[in-house]
Amino acid sequence: MNKLLPKLIGLKFKLQYIFNKEKAVSEAFDLFCTPRKGKTKPYELQFLKTAIQQTVKLANHSVKLYEWKGTAGTVLLLHGWDSNSYRWKSLIEKLQEQNFHILAIDAPAHGLSNGKILNVPLYTECLKDLLELYPIDILVGHSIGAMTTIYFEKKYKCLDRIPIIALGPPSELYLFFHQFRKMLGLSKRFMKALEKQLHNRFGFYPKEFSIARFARELNADGLLVLEKNDPLAPYQFSKRIADKWKNCELITVEGVGHSLKHPDIDNKILNFIENQIKKYKTNKIDSEGLLQ
């Protein structure tokens, strides 16, 4: 059934395309942006109750915001596709031990936030609105959350002083379009219409949306963590992000999967954050000394 259902959905779109092209393409695009899961489970809610919770308006969506108080610097966490803020549990606990101030959000259509769809441009607008509410010292993203941090800087160019930690970001959007076409059995003609729909909504075609290409515009210090055998973020493409990101440290791991959940990875993230906070404080002291 798991193999048959996508083909049936694709057949429905192809028949609909004959009679109402615009509706078929629009519904297919919405499906492309619709997560299958990501809602919070009871045991996840138990941990998230340790945070101060509020609902904030970001990009015209009601978004759940979690906050753990601390004074060592503010870290913002952006989860990936089909996930929620609980995915950061082990990292949050390590950050709490070092007294960091931690913020995390459930993206639209995920966790306890509202909405039915998510895509990088929408996530980017949520990040923009959130940064207007809170000063951030470190930005951490996983998967689509990591893509969002890099696309945000490309679009708004205001993260020069905020270090970015990107975990498993897929680089090339067109690969997901290829996968979508193969899974649903859609025609080339249908996919061309779908690509045009993307351009009409966001101003770019799939092959124009490249995180590696956008990384050339990054001036912030960065840490990029990639899984060598990641099926969702193919290494040969995502590694190009590090090649283009001039201030980036690349860590390659193997055997942990796309989630990149592992104590050693958490420790590397924590070390990078602590070093960046020390670097910022040193630079601040030096600049204040020069002013005096």
N, C-alpha and C positions, 0 to 999 in steps of 0.2 A: 504493500500500500504506500509506503514511503517513497518508492520509486515511481509508482503509477500516478499518485496525486498531482505532482508537478506537471506531468504530461497532460492530465485532464484540465488543469488550470490553463496551460498553454493552448490547448485546443479551444477552450472557451474564449480566450483572447483572440485567437485567429478567426473564429467564426464571428465574433463581435466586431472585429476589424472590417469585415465585409460590409456590415450594415451601419456601423457608427465608429469610424476610424478614431475620431477625437476621444470618445469615451473609452474605447479599448486601450489606447495608448496612455491616457491619463490614469486609468485604473491599474495598468501594468506598472507604471512608474511609482504609484503609491504603494503597490505591493513590494517593489524593489526597496522601498524605504521603510517597510514595516517589520519591526522585530517580531520574532516568534515567541520569545520569552523574555525574562528580565524582571518579572514581578517578584516582590520580596517574599521569601518563605518565612514561616513562623520563627525558626531558629535564627534566621538572619535579623529579624525584627528585635529579638532579644538583645543582640549586640548593639544594634543601632540605637536602642533606647538609652545607651550610656552617653549619647551625644545630646547636646541642646538642639532641638529640632524646630524648624520654622518653614513655612511655605513662602517663597518669594516669587515675584513676577519677573520672569526672564524671557525675552523674545515672545511676549504675549502668551506664555505658558506658565501654569502654576507648577513650580519646581520645588521639590523637597531639598532643603539645605540642612546639612548636619555640621555641628561645630563642637570641637573638643578644645577647651581653653588651654592656653600655654603662653609663655613669654619669650621663647627662644627664636622666634621667627614664624611667619605664617606660610603654611604649605597648602596648596589647593590640589585636590585629587579629582581627576575626570576618568570615570570608568569607560569600558568598551561596550561593544554591541552585545545585546542579550544579557546584560549584566546589571549591577546596581552597586551602591556604595559599600555594601558588605564585602565586596571582593578585595577591599583594602584592609581588612581586619588585621592581618599579621603586621602589615607595615604601620598601620595606625598605632598598634600597641608598642612597637619599637619607637615611633616618634613621640608617643606620650612619655616613655621612659626618659627621653631627653628634653621634656617640657616644651615641645613644639606646639604652636597653635595650629590646629588642623581644620580645614574646611573640605567638605565633599558634597557633591550634588548627585541626585538621581536625574539622569538626562530625560528629556521628554520621551514619553512612551515606555519608560523604564522605572522600576522600583515603585515609589509612591508618588511620582510625578504624573501629571495628566498628559494627554495627547495620544495619537495613534502612530505617528511616524517620527523617524529621526534620520537626519543626514548631516554631513559635515557643515554645510552653510548654516543650518539651524542651530547646531551645537555651538558654532562660532559666535552667533548672535547672543546665545545664552552666556557664553564666556565674556563677551563684550559688556553686557549688562551687569554681570557679576563683578567684574573688575571696577566698575563705576561705584559699586557699593562697598567693596573691601580692598584694602591694599594687600598685595600678595608679594611674598619674597621668593617662593619657589613654586613652579608649576609642574605637576606630574600627570601624565596621561597614558592610558593603555589603549591600544588598537585604534578605534575611531576617536577616542579621547586624545590620543597622541597625534593623530592626523589633524585634529581640531587645533591643537596648540600651534602647529607649524603653519597651517592655513591662516589662522588668526593673525600671525605676525606678517604673513605675506599680504594680507588684506589691509590691516590697520597700522602696521609698522610702529608698534609702541611697546614691544617687549624687550628692547635692547638690554635693559638692566635686570630682567627677570630670567634666571636660569631655567631651562626646560629639561625635564627628564621624560623621554619618549620610549615607551615599552611596546615593542611589536607593532609599529605602525605599518599597515600596507601602503605601498607607494603609488601604485598605478590604478586609477579608477577603471580604466578600460578592461582590466582583467576581470573585474567583478561583472561588467556588462557581458563579457564572453561567457562567464560561468552562468549568469542568469539566462542567457540565450540557450545554452546547452541544456540546462536543467529543465526549462519549459518547452524546449523544442520550437522556438520562435524563428521566423524567417528573417533573412537579411533585410527585407523591405520593412518588416515590423521594427527591427532594431534600429534602422536608420531613423524611423519616425520617433522611436524612444529617445535616441540621442538628440534629436531636434527638440524634443520636449524638455530634456535636461538643459539645453542651451537657452530655450525660451524662459525657463524658470530662474536660472542662475548665471547665465552669460558665458558658459563654457561647454565644450564637448568633452566626452570621456578622455580622449587622448591629450587634452589640454590640462587635465587635472592630474598633476604629478607632484607628489609630496617631495620627491627627490629634487625636482626642478625648483620648487618653492623654497627648499632648504638653502639654496644659494643666497637667499636674501636674509638669512638669519645671522644676526650679530651677537646674540646671547650665547653664553656658555651652555653646553648641552651634554647630556648623557643619553646615548642610544643603546638600548638593550634588545638584541635580536636572538631568536631561536633558529639554529641552523636548518632545522627540518620543519619549519612552520608552514602548514598548508594554507593558512589564511593570509599570511604576509610572507610570500616567497623571498627567501634570503637574497637571491641574486638581484632582486629589484630593490628591496628595502635597504640593502647595504649601500646603494647609491646615495641614500640620504646622508650617510656619514661622509661619503666622498665629496659631497657638495657643501656640507655644513662645516665651515672653517674652524669653529671653536668647539668641535664635538669629540667626545671620547666614546668609542665604540666598544661594547662588551658583547661578545658572541658566546651563547650557551647552547647546550645540546641535551635533549631528553626531558625537557620540562614542558614542552607544548606551547601553544599560543598564549595560554594564560600567564606564563612567566611567573608563576607563584612558586617561590622557593626561598628558604631562609637566607641563602647566600646572596640572592638577588636583592632581598630586602636590605641586607647589610651593606651591599655596594651602593644602593640608593641612599641609605642613611649616611654613609661616609661622604658621598658626593654632596648631599645637602649640608652637612656640617662644614665641609671645606668651603662651600660657596658662601655660607653665612659668615665664616671667619674672614674670607676674602673681602666681602662687602664691608664688614666692620673695620678691617685694616685700611681699605681704600677711603672709607669715610673719615677715619682719624687722620690719615695723610692729607686729605683735602682740607680738613678743618685746620690742620697745622699750617698749611700753606696760606690759608686765609688770614691766620693770625700773624 
